Amino acid sequence: MWKYVVKRLVLALITAFIILSLTYLMMKLLPFQRPIGMASDQWRYYEAQLDYGYVIKFATEQKEGYGDLLFTTEGTDLVKDGNNWYYYQRPILEQYFNFWGNVLTKWDWGTSTAIQFNASAMSIIGSRLPVSIGINIWSVLVSVPLGIALGIWAALKKNKPTDHIISTIVMVFISVPSFIVISLLIKWLAFDLKLFPSQWPDATSTTQNKILGYFIPVMALSFGSICGYCRFTRAELCEVMSSDYLLLARTKGLTKTQCITRHALRNAMVPIVPSILAEFIGILSGSMILENLYNIPGIGGLFVLAINSKDYSVLMVDMAMFTLISLTASVFLDISYGFIDPRIRMGAKNNG
């Protein structure tokens, strides 16, 4: 088991390296996005890029071999020693190796060019990550017990009116995207009934408003997850309840409730519990559009903002965050099978 865990961790690191490498190289193939601002701020930005190893500067203008001129101090009040400085991009492969050097040795992912000019990309992510994690955790805490409880109820009432009603509602809501749900919730609960804020409360809002601000996005993210858990739980529990070993337990004198709690639920949970981690990944990716619609300052909305503003450093660290969360969840997903059911040992040799 431990050998399998180590193997999965190594594969996850290799996968993350490949994803981030491809993302970085593809972004570098896009046109360079020059920062806009005062000459002194731009000069400070290019000096930082010089330290990162992404640009090179000369005391004379280079006509050939270094591509387009990025920035020059010529004609600005930055010239104090009588020299003009000319900044050019280094070759992409040099930037690539310098990028990994900065990340691995200094954990420095670069600076923002548009969202918060000259601010550290990591600090921007750090200020927004707790909001996204909080919303997604609350969504999981709401959707998991409700979804599993509805699934158990539907399985116990199989082919009865209760089962048909729950299944119909599930099929309706699971087909509706979360951004449609949140749009309807905003109109109904925020504008019509005025029960909750119509957008994410800002830092100056009251504590009550900040708490109420969680309701609409959490509900929008939870609807689809509740339906998914309900349908999956019902299917697994119905299959387990019709198995031979459960019929044998009934013939030995166990009541229906005892059979379900002692045997059926435990075996049905083997595929259900790992699906919670997979659903968390889906919720996190689905919150990108939702955060934009509700003006939530999270990493999902930041990802879209970084793409639109061509802020490549912020986009890179945001991609790294999503990759880390997804791969970590997938590793726990694989490992969890062995802990839920001791009969399952991932990576064990088949002695048969």
RODRENTOR-165991 format. One line per field, with one value per residue (C-alpha): z, x, y; residue in three letters. Coordinates in pm, whole numbers. Each point is the difference from the previous one (the first is absolute). Last residue first. Layout:
% residues N
Z: (Z:...)
X: (X:...)
Y: (Y:...)
resn: (ALA:...)
% end
This chain:
% residues 352
Z: (-726:181:-167:108:185:-178:159:290:10:262:265:-138:79:63:-322:-215:154:-165:-350:92:221:-307:-214:260:5:-381:-21:276:-139:-358:113:192:-285:-242:236:18:-377:-51:253:-189:-340:62:-342:130:-122:108:342:56:-86:249:259:-10:99:247:207:29:-51:-246:-5:-375:-3:292:-170:-318:186:260:-239:29:379:-7:-236:220:304:-192:-46:372:80:-255:229:261:-242:-152:332:166:-151:194:334:-80:-89:285:351:-60:-283:143:345:-140:-199:311:48:47:-179:-313:-17:11:-286:-208:69:-111:-325:-124:-55:276:-139:-344:148:227:-288:-224:280:116:-353:-69:334:-15:-346:95:310:-207:-260:263:220:-221:-36:368:106:-237:132:372:45:-20:301:220:-139:35:368:64:-142:-332:-26:-150:-289:-6:-295:-227:13:381:157:100:-245:-111:-364:-45:225:41:-339:-236:172:30:-369:-103:248:-154:-355:100:172:-321:-8:-90:355:115:-221:34:379:21:-205:209:326:-124:-139:321:215:-230:44:-231:272:330:186:-298:-16:373:-28:-296:182:302:-221:-177:318:192:-288:-134:304:118:-364:-69:323:-110:-344:137:255:-252:-242:268:160:-342:-77:214:-58:-378:-8:238:-223:-310:179:-65:-279:-150:185:-266:-296:-7:309:138:-19:133:285:206:52:-102:-179:-147:-98:-158:-177:-157:-85:-195:-194:-53:-158:-216:-113:-112:216:-48:-60:218:-112:254:-57:185:140:361:81:-283:163:-96:-331:-360:-27:284:-250:1:-189:-316:-247:-83:153:-289:-195:55:365:159:220:378:-11:202:17:70:164:248:309:98:-343:31:324:-179:-268:259:170:-340:-70:334:-68:-352:134:-97:-258:12:-330:-87:-208:-289:75:-35:363:106:-183:169:347:-43:-142:292:253:-131:-31:351:151:-169:127:353:-20:-129:297:242:-160:27:364:78:-190:195:319:-95)
X: (-405:268:-102:247:-127:-6:-321:-107:-374:-119:58:-304:-12:375:99:-237:124:343:-137:-211:274:227:-279:-62:368:6:-302:114:353:-123:-246:278:250:-254:-42:380:21:-297:146:330:-173:-216:-165:-288:-266:195:83:-364:-117:246:-81:-367:100:264:-256:-117:-370:-178:-312:18:381:11:-258:203:306:-206:-41:370:-19:-329:144:304:-224:-209:308:70:-360:21:249:-278:-259:202:59:-308:-232:182:-48:-356:-110:163:-58:-241:-202:-14:-88:-283:-139:4:261:-137:249:-220:49:378:-20:-198:277:265:-188:-10:-324:71:349:-132:-269:261:236:-270:-157:337:99:-330:0:369:-45:-320:160:304:-211:-192:303:186:-299:-88:356:6:-338:62:356:-90:-229:308:166:-327:-29:362:-66:143:325:200:-243:-310:-24:-288:-381:9:-257:-368:-106:-305:4:357:207:-198:-173:235:319:-135:-93:348:157:-189:92:369:-24:-104:-349:-11:65:-296:-259:129:15:-355:-125:195:-134:-361:34:159:-273:-269:137:239:270:-105:312:213:-164:59:363:57:-170:226:311:-81:-91:306:244:-157:22:353:119:-142:149:339:-39:-92:283:260:-93:11:321:180:-52:267:251:-47:85:294:131:-12:217:-116:169:-337:-296:-225:209:366:16:332:189:-51:253:34:365:198:-263:-207:290:194:-312:-43:370:-25:-302:147:308:-226:-200:305:65:-228:155:57:192:172:106:311:79:-5:-340:-219:-334:-134:-110:110:194:-84:-86:-258:-93:212:-107:215:344:224:17:-18:104:-24:293:48:-152:-265:-106:-344:-151:280:-213:227:-47:-376:18:191:-269:-274:190:50:-372:-82:243:-138:-354:-246:-87:171:109:-177:238:-182:-81:275:96:-346:44:335:-139:-309:205:241:-282:-176:323:120:-342:-5:350:-100:-315:201:238:-292:-167:322:47:-356:45:316:-185:-277)
Y: (-1598:195:325:261:303:334:116:-216:-55:-249:267:191:372:23:-176:204:325:-30:52:302:142:4:152:273:92:8:231:236:28:54:269:178:-32:147:295:35:15:231:244:2:22:306:-1:218:-242:-308:147:96:-354:-150:268:-101:-352:122:187:361:-85:232:-220:-67:-19:-239:-223:-23:-131:-193:-293:-86:-22:-188:-261:-49:-39:-254:-217:19:-95:-282:-172:-33:-144:-289:-181:156:-263:-272:174:103:-355:-189:127:291:-160:-352:134:212:-294:-218:-269:-351:-224:11:376:-39:-252:252:252:-250:-67:360:194:250:65:100:225:160:74:152:204:131:107:177:180:93:154:182:146:102:181:197:73:247:233:-38:88:299:132:-59:127:370:-42:-43:313:193:-98:96:348:109:201:-288:-42:-219:-243:98:25:-20:-237:17:271:-205:113:126:-228:-322:-22:181:-117:-354:-12:118:-244:-292:97:26:-340:-177:-164:-370:-120:208:-166:-358:36:134:-295:-253:146:-11:-355:-131:153:-142:-355:-184:-8:155:-116:104:345:57:-113:236:288:-56:-25:327:188:-121:76:321:227:-84:-9:347:134:-132:158:343:-3:-120:277:272:-133:7:369:172:-280:14:370:-54:-279:221:257:356:199:104:-147:-157:119:-100:-220:-118:-329:-352:18:-317:100:-311:-211:282:227:-287:-122:344:26:-325:130:347:-156:-218:304:200:311:298:343:309:311:225:360:112:349:-117:145:-129:-82:346:-148:62:-326:-235:-269:-279:-315:34:-264:-300:-58:-105:325:376:7:345:88:-25:-346:-182:-364:-137:-311:-72:62:290:157:-47:196:275:-13:63:284:166:-35:161:289:48:33:-269:-264:-338:-153:-324:-210:-168:-366:-262:65:-111:-329:-59:72:-219:-288:20:30:-311:-202:90:-73:-342:-79:102:-214:-297:34:18:-303:-205:99:-108:-330:-83:80:-246)
resn: (GLY:ASN:ASN:LYS:ALA:GLY:MET:ARG:ILE:ARG:PRO:ASP:ILE:PHE:GLY:TYR:SER:ILE:ASP:LEU:PHE:VAL:SER:ALA:THR:LEU:SER:ILE:LEU:THR:PHE:MET:ALA:MET:ASP:VAL:MET:LEU:VAL:SER:TYR:ASP:LYS:SER:ASN:ILE:ALA:LEU:VAL:PHE:LEU:GLY:GLY:ILE:GLY:PRO:ILE:ASN:TYR:LEU:ASN:GLU:LEU:ILE:MET:SER:GLY:SER:LEU:ILE:GLY:ILE:PHE:GLU:ALA:LEU:ILE:SER:PRO:VAL:ILE:PRO:VAL:MET:ALA:ASN:ARG:LEU:ALA:HIS:ARG:THR:ILE:CYS:GLN:THR:LYS:THR:LEU:GLY:LYS:THR:ARG:ALA:LEU:LEU:LEU:TYR:ASP:SER:SER:MET:VAL:GLU:CYS:LEU:GLU:ALA:ARG:THR:PHE:ARG:CYS:TYR:GLY:CYS:ILE:SER:GLY:PHE:SER:LEU:ALA:MET:VAL:PRO:ILE:PHE:TYR:GLY:LEU:ILE:LYS:ASN:GLN:THR:THR:SER:THR:ALA:ASP:PRO:TRP:GLN:SER:PRO:PHE:LEU:LYS:LEU:ASP:PHE:ALA:LEU:TRP:LYS:ILE:LEU:LEU:SER:ILE:VAL:ILE:PHE:SER:PRO:VAL:SER:ILE:PHE:VAL:MET:VAL:ILE:THR:SER:ILE:ILE:HIS:ASP:THR:PRO:LYS:ASN:LYS:LYS:LEU:ALA:ALA:TRP:ILE:GLY:LEU:ALA:ILE:GLY:LEU:PRO:VAL:SER:VAL:LEU:VAL:SER:TRP:ILE:ASN:ILE:GLY:ILE:SER:VAL:PRO:LEU:ARG:SER:GLY:ILE:ILE:SER:MET:ALA:SER:ALA:ASN:PHE:GLN:ILE:ALA:THR:SER:THR:GLY:TRP:ASP:TRP:LYS:THR:LEU:VAL:ASN:GLY:TRP:PHE:ASN:PHE:TYR:GLN:GLU:LEU:ILE:PRO:ARG:GLN:TYR:TYR:TYR:TRP:ASN:ASN:GLY:ASP:LYS:VAL:LEU:ASP:THR:GLY:GLU:THR:THR:PHE:LEU:LEU:ASP:GLY:TYR:GLY:GLU:LYS:GLN:GLU:THR:ALA:PHE:LYS:ILE:VAL:TYR:GLY:TYR:ASP:LEU:GLN:ALA:GLU:TYR:TYR:ARG:TRP:GLN:ASP:SER:ALA:MET:GLY:ILE:PRO:ARG:GLN:PHE:PRO:LEU:LEU:LYS:MET:MET:LEU:TYR:THR:LEU:SER:LEU:ILE:ILE:PHE:ALA:THR:ILE:LEU:ALA:LEU:VAL:LEU:ARG:LYS:VAL:VAL:TYR:LYS:TRP:MET)
% end
